[in-house]
Amino acid sequence: MSKVYVIGHRNPDTDSICSAIAYSYLKNQIDTENEYIASRAGQINEETQYVLNYYKEKLPEYINTIGNQVKDIEYRTTTGVRREISLKRAWGLMKELGVVTLPITKHGRLEGVITTEDIATAYMDVIDSKILSTAHTAYKNIVDTVDGEMICGNIEEYYTEGKVLIAAANPDMMENYIEKGDLVILGNRYESQLCAIEMNASCILVCEGATVSQTIQKMAAEHGCAIIQSPHDTYTVARLINQSMPISYFMTRENIVKFKTDDYTDDIIGIMGKKRFRDFPIEDRKGNYAGMISRRNIINASKKRIILVDHNEKAQAVDGIENAKILEIIDHHRIGSIETMNPVYFRNQPLGCTATIIYQMFHENNVEIPKNIAGLLLSAILSDTLMFRSPTCTVVDKNAAADLSSIAEVDIETFATDMFTAGSNLKGKSPEEIFYQDYKKFDLGGKEIGVGQINSLDKSEQAVIKDKLMTYLDKAYKDHKLDMIFFMLTNIMDESTEVIYCGSGADKILEEAFNVKVENDSAILKGVVSRKKQFIPRITSAF
């Protein structure tokens, strides 16, 4: 089942959050092949929190960017191997799995990695005859590598001293070059076997499946010499034996390039391109090994699928929107700057609220609206229409609200007053928190402007908020590098807005747009309460 994220705009308001939750619920009822997840692109305000608490609804998942993360794509869950296994065993696993890198783990944690290049180097470039003992090779690795059998000694012990040599000469000459601790590869000659044991070899490796006499086995036990019997000839054993070394001796331990499951693929693809490795280990949040990823995994990854609600402008969308696959847009604003690679279902209606459109879609799909969902949809309509005072409000919105209040079993006026009161309690908030509570960016004829808005029931509170924002506005203006920035202080009860601003020419634009006199860096706009239907259209015309 594939995930689809239903998400509103940045700095989400009540409509953005409630519409995401309600539309996710509706889509999950009518489409069982996908999982629709309500999401948010920013922190919610006090009004929205009041609504969620009232209807006991959990906060939607926060997404700060919609780009793919490692956990979203199909990476290989290659099982980690123990550091003790032989090069031959590692090579066999690589061929079986079709990989060039094996992760080495202990108790679920990454210890290192080994590649086919590491194995080739061990086989082709190592000419040290003491490499097996230096690497502390386990006898069981040697037995396994040469397809042999240990007929004397402890298979769990390690070969830790001496060199590897082939006893091709007669016993008299062997005495000159066999040293204590050596591993001697030889055939079925009794004299050679006896000589190696008497010279205190650590192990004799008898080739071609030759029988080892009881006398030799007894003497080997007395001298602490292991005996391994292999069915292969001397050449084959000599060729194979280096493959018995443990991968721990050749694995990469330090400066391993690895990623986290929460890393964004856009961030790591550049790192991958600068490294010679083909595969990279992945760890989860707790630092446990999770799998291996390659550039091909990222290139072949499917984009995250999303549905946008309550907006259709790129400047208002979650970061990384260009890397996502947009499936639908449900909105009631002007048509903005979102571009899609493929045709999408785009529903845009001139209504007071996105939630009203979603209310209609419940009926169109014959899906019953649960009590809590009805309450969320109602809250969104009341919020966006300022309890039907906004000029954006239509008869359709009012009728939808009446039906939803009946399902939710709430009194519209009482609930709306409580909701607005909760949302207008801003005295304890910082200027930054107030500013970003409901802030949007717009591109108007090549001019980048920002417009924030708060609704208040209390004139005295509005005055306090204005003083806080007057000093913060200049900082926001510079941080966002905008042409102009406006902030609407809307009084719900007397249906008016005081606008403060920053930016060269902003005062002239306000005077031109609303035919008002700007004084003390602000303007009073009587009867203006809607950013969408009243403020932005007139500002656009003025530009």
PyMOL commands that set and color helices and strands:
alter all, ss='L'
color gray80, all
select helices_A, chain A and resi 14-30+46-54+70-72+87-97+116-124+131-134+139-145+171-174+190-198+214-223+234-244+247-249+265-273+295-299+314-316+321-323+354-364+371-384+395-408+412-423+431-438+459-480+506-514+531-542
alter helices_A, ss='H'
color red, helices_A
select strands_A, chain A and resi 2-7+34-40+61-62+101-106+109-115+137-138+149-152+158-159+164-166+183-186+203-206+226-229+259-260+279-283+289-294+305-309+325-331+345-348+439-444+447-456+484-491+496-502+522-526
alter strands_A, ss='S'
color yellow, strands_A
deselect
rebuild
show_as cartoon
